[in-house]
């Protein structure tokens, strides 16, 4: 006598779907932060003072500090980039987020920043920046000189940064092959978390779990 394997395979799908759904949530959420601001100083003729700067940085909210200590932390690597009014841009897959708590000894200041260095090994510079050998600095640097914004080094909600940290120190330093330096200062005026599509494994898991519900209902009716 032949025995159908369809019910067993359906329950196998249920189990696999549950595993995918749980694994997807365990990986944490991808946070993508859109930056907007304006240039406050520029050594580049095609990028004037008052012109817009836009950017994006993306990270996993389960990142742990690279070198943990009670006072400040680096989180990374993350993807980050900036674009300017003339089409020039700079980006890297090895940027880092820095969080400083005022008890670190670095003054009495709470700090949140996104550090951008191109190279070390990955990154691009285009437009007015293309002839330069490196860029380093802070594509986002905000500070609270009173040191009362927070009392820890956990990753904060990016959308609270501008209100909590009123002072801006965002700056990029460009060096040409002869090591001559050009400077770009800018002020960040908006930080917005943009939606990131759900992972495909999570979607598959949710679809499978819905199918499991229908299977259970059929078996009990």
C-alpha positions as CSV (number, residue, x, y, z in Angstrom):
1,X,0.0,0.0,0.0
2,X,1.3,3.4,-0.9
3,X,1.5,6.2,1.8
4,X,1.3,9.8,0.9
5,X,4.3,12.0,1.9
6,X,2.5,15.3,1.3
7,X,1.4,15.9,4.9
8,X,5.0,15.2,6.2
9,X,6.5,17.6,3.6
10,X,4.0,20.3,4.6
11,X,5.0,20.0,8.3
12,X,8.6,20.1,7.2
13,X,7.9,23.4,5.4
14,X,6.3,24.7,8.6
15,X,9.4,23.9,10.6
16,X,11.8,25.4,8.0
17,X,9.6,28.6,7.8
18,X,9.7,29.0,11.6
19,X,13.5,28.6,11.6
20,X,13.9,31.2,8.9
21,X,11.6,33.7,10.6
22,X,13.4,33.3,14.0
23,X,16.9,33.5,12.3
24,X,16.0,36.6,10.4
25,X,14.9,38.5,13.5
26,X,18.0,37.3,15.4
27,X,20.2,39.0,12.8
28,X,18.9,42.4,13.9
29,X,17.6,45.4,11.9
30,X,19.5,47.3,9.2
31,X,19.3,51.0,10.0
32,X,19.8,53.3,7.0
33,X,20.2,57.0,7.9
34,X,19.8,59.8,5.3
35,X,21.8,62.9,5.9
36,X,21.1,66.5,4.7
37,X,23.1,69.6,5.3
38,X,24.9,72.5,3.8
39,X,28.5,73.5,3.2
40,X,30.0,76.1,5.6
41,X,33.5,76.2,4.2
42,X,35.0,74.8,1.0
43,X,38.5,74.8,-0.7
44,X,36.8,73.5,-3.9
45,X,35.7,76.1,-6.5
46,X,32.8,74.0,-7.7
47,X,31.3,73.4,-4.2
48,X,30.3,76.8,-2.8
49,X,29.4,77.8,0.7
50,X,25.7,77.3,1.4
51,X,25.3,74.6,-1.2
52,X,23.6,71.3,-0.2
53,X,25.3,68.1,1.0
54,X,23.4,64.8,1.1
55,X,24.5,61.4,2.3
56,X,23.6,58.0,3.6
57,X,25.1,55.6,6.2
58,X,23.9,52.1,6.9
59,X,24.6,49.7,9.8
60,X,23.2,46.7,11.7
61,X,21.7,47.7,15.0
62,X,23.2,44.6,16.7
63,X,26.8,45.9,16.2
64,X,29.0,45.6,19.3
65,X,31.9,48.0,20.1
66,X,35.1,47.1,18.3
67,X,37.2,47.9,21.4
68,X,34.8,48.0,24.3
69,X,35.4,50.3,27.3
70,X,33.0,52.2,29.6
71,X,33.6,55.6,28.1
72,X,33.6,55.5,24.3
73,X,33.1,53.0,21.5
74,X,33.7,52.5,17.8
75,X,31.1,50.5,15.8
76,X,31.8,49.2,12.4
77,X,32.6,48.7,9.7
78,X,29.6,50.4,8.1
79,X,28.8,51.7,4.6
80,X,28.7,55.5,4.3
81,X,28.9,58.2,1.6
82,X,28.3,61.9,0.8
83,X,27.4,63.7,-2.4
84,X,27.8,67.4,-3.2
85,X,26.1,70.0,-5.5
86,X,28.6,69.5,-8.4
87,X,28.1,65.7,-8.5
88,X,31.3,65.0,-6.5
89,X,31.0,62.2,-4.0
90,X,33.0,60.2,-1.5
91,X,32.0,56.8,-0.1
92,X,33.4,53.8,1.9
93,X,32.4,50.4,3.1
94,X,34.8,50.8,6.1
95,X,33.4,53.8,7.9
96,X,32.8,53.7,11.7
97,X,30.3,55.1,14.2
98,X,31.9,56.8,17.3
99,X,30.0,57.3,20.5
100,X,31.6,59.2,23.4
101,X,30.3,59.5,27.0
102,X,31.4,62.6,28.8
103,X,33.3,60.7,31.5
104,X,35.9,59.5,29.0
105,X,38.3,62.3,29.8
106,X,37.9,63.9,26.3
107,X,36.7,67.2,27.8
108,X,33.2,67.0,29.2
109,X,31.5,66.4,25.9
110,X,29.1,63.7,24.6
111,X,29.8,62.9,21.0
112,X,28.2,61.0,18.1
113,X,30.1,60.8,14.8
114,X,30.5,58.9,11.6
115,X,34.2,58.6,10.7
116,X,35.0,58.3,7.0
117,X,38.5,57.3,5.7
118,X,39.2,56.6,2.0
119,X,41.3,54.5,1.6
120,X,42.2,52.2,3.7
121,X,41.2,49.4,1.3
122,X,37.8,50.2,-0.1
123,X,36.1,53.4,-1.1
124,X,35.6,55.9,-4.0
125,X,36.2,59.6,-4.6
126,X,34.6,61.2,-7.7
127,X,34.3,64.6,-9.4
128,X,36.3,67.3,-7.8
129,X,37.8,64.7,-5.4
130,X,39.0,62.2,-8.0
131,X,42.6,63.4,-8.1
132,X,43.1,63.1,-4.4
133,X,44.9,60.2,-2.8
134,X,42.9,60.1,0.4
135,X,40.1,61.7,2.5
136,X,39.6,61.5,6.2
137,X,37.4,63.2,8.7
138,X,33.8,63.2,10.0
139,X,30.9,63.0,7.6
140,X,28.8,63.6,10.7
141,X,30.1,64.9,14.0
142,X,27.7,66.2,16.7
143,X,28.6,67.2,20.3
144,X,26.9,68.2,23.5
145,X,29.4,70.4,25.5
146,X,27.4,70.0,28.7
147,X,27.9,66.2,28.6
148,X,24.2,65.6,29.6
149,X,22.9,64.0,26.4
150,X,23.4,60.4,27.6
151,X,25.2,58.3,30.2
152,X,26.5,55.3,28.2
153,X,28.0,54.2,24.9
154,X,25.1,52.3,23.3
155,X,24.1,53.2,19.8
156,X,21.4,55.9,20.1
157,X,18.4,56.5,17.8
158,X,19.9,58.6,15.0
159,X,16.8,60.7,14.7
160,X,17.4,62.1,18.2
161,X,21.0,63.2,17.5
162,X,20.5,66.7,16.3
163,X,18.3,67.6,19.3
164,X,20.5,66.0,21.9
165,X,23.9,67.2,20.4
166,X,23.6,70.9,19.3
167,X,27.1,71.6,18.2
168,X,28.3,70.5,14.7
169,X,31.9,69.6,13.8
170,X,31.5,67.8,10.5
171,X,34.6,68.1,8.4
172,X,36.5,66.2,5.6
173,X,40.2,66.6,4.9
174,X,41.4,65.8,1.3
175,X,45.1,65.1,0.5
176,X,46.6,65.1,-2.9
177,X,49.6,62.9,-4.0
178,X,51.9,65.7,-2.7
179,X,50.1,65.7,0.6
180,X,48.7,69.2,0.1
181,X,45.5,69.6,2.1
182,X,42.0,70.9,1.1
183,X,39.2,71.2,3.6
184,X,35.4,70.9,3.5
185,X,33.3,72.0,6.5
186,X,29.5,71.4,6.6
187,X,26.7,71.4,9.0
188,X,24.1,68.6,9.2
189,X,20.5,69.9,9.3
190,X,18.5,66.7,9.1
191,X,18.9,63.0,9.9
192,X,16.2,60.7,8.8
193,X,15.9,56.9,9.2
194,X,14.7,55.5,5.9
195,X,12.8,52.2,5.5
196,X,14.8,49.1,4.6
197,X,13.0,46.2,2.8
198,X,12.5,43.1,5.0
199,X,15.0,40.3,4.4
200,X,13.8,37.7,1.9
201,X,14.3,34.9,4.5
202,X,11.9,36.7,6.9
203,X,9.3,37.2,4.2
204,X,9.6,33.5,3.2
205,X,9.3,32.5,6.9
206,X,6.1,34.6,7.3
207,X,4.5,33.2,4.2
208,X,5.4,29.7,5.4
209,X,4.0,30.3,8.9
210,X,0.7,31.5,7.4
211,X,0.5,28.3,5.4
212,X,1.1,26.4,8.7
213,X,-1.8,28.2,10.2
214,X,-4.1,27.1,7.4
215,X,-2.8,23.5,7.7
216,X,-3.5,23.4,11.4
217,X,-7.0,24.8,10.9
218,X,-7.7,22.1,8.3
219,X,-6.6,19.3,10.6
220,X,-8.8,20.5,13.5
221,X,-12.0,20.9,11.4
